[in-house]
């Protein structure tokens, strides 16, 4: 083990494992490979050794290597005195742990340090204030960079996996050895993120994860240490703020937008199709082997022609990809969905495409409401919030929702 481990220390080819366990031949090599905890601390010590050695000048490096040789010799001598596997494992772990503590104490200034709480506060608040600008200014645009902050560039390949297109990255050394990253204190399922960018900030590499496909909604910022451990250093929360902007060409649009924005229900009332579905809709071809199901039915004069139409309220849900849910209304008669121009207006107003794979996705809430005896439609999705009116056989936009995000920092590592 002495020669093998020392060679690995000196060459730097050790980040995925301090040595190749498939080639372990000595008793001590086999003991290290047999224990998961000892293997990890052996790897950690190797990385710490290399990090320190690279920061030393020639004279210091020579002295440092000689000290490591003496440590290896002492380890081997004491290991030979242990009798059973438990003793051997406990000895090795304790021996390595003590050596790590010694190196970290004596060479503290040369080993990776977490950024201070003050520095992290500055970084995280800058991200929260201008996530797009900050990301674009600090983003790493090449594939070879020091992802784990150990002074050596890795080759980074990022792609997406699964139908949900979740981002995933692979980290490799020059010899194509893959680096495995341990997530400390969190799991991937703790954060649902759909985009990530690597940032170079003050000589350290960070990974910024986003809740959206773009770079508008940061989720958390993490850093990967030379020990290949990823830790969250700050978290973000995004609140959506909205203003309903009136269409000045529509009568009462300003009053309607303000009433809805302020949720002043003394000025308007919601209309529900709250009756039990009595039509034999389950037999209609739309719902055979479909993710849609009828929720309720009722009569509403949705096109303001003084004649009530029979509407069915439909919930659509699919687990395909990232999932899709949608809530909308359709017009029916006694036996089937209608084929009238009114129905086309109704579906068009809701951006529903019956022939598509999904009718639409992302509806948070949709309702009809009455204001001064006129029926309007409150169309509220994750990306849009508009108020519509069907009148005189046309769809009119009454209010347009203007959204903006307010991002706050909810956690910073101290």
Beta strands, then each sheet from edge to edge (+ up, - down):
strand 1: 144-145
strand 2: 154-161
strand 3: 166-172
strand 4: 178-179
strand 5: 182-184
strand 6: 195-201
strand 7: 204-210
strand 8: 218-224
strand 9: 229-246
strand 10: 269-271
strand 11: 292-300
strand 12: 309-318
strand 13: 324-331
strand 14: 363-371
strand 15: 374-381
strand 16: 385-391
strand 17: 394-412
sheet 1: 1+ 2- 3+ 4-
sheet 2: 5+ 9+ 8- 7+ 6-
sheet 3: 5+ 9+ 17- 16+ 15- 14+ 10-
sheet 4: 11+ 12- 13+
end
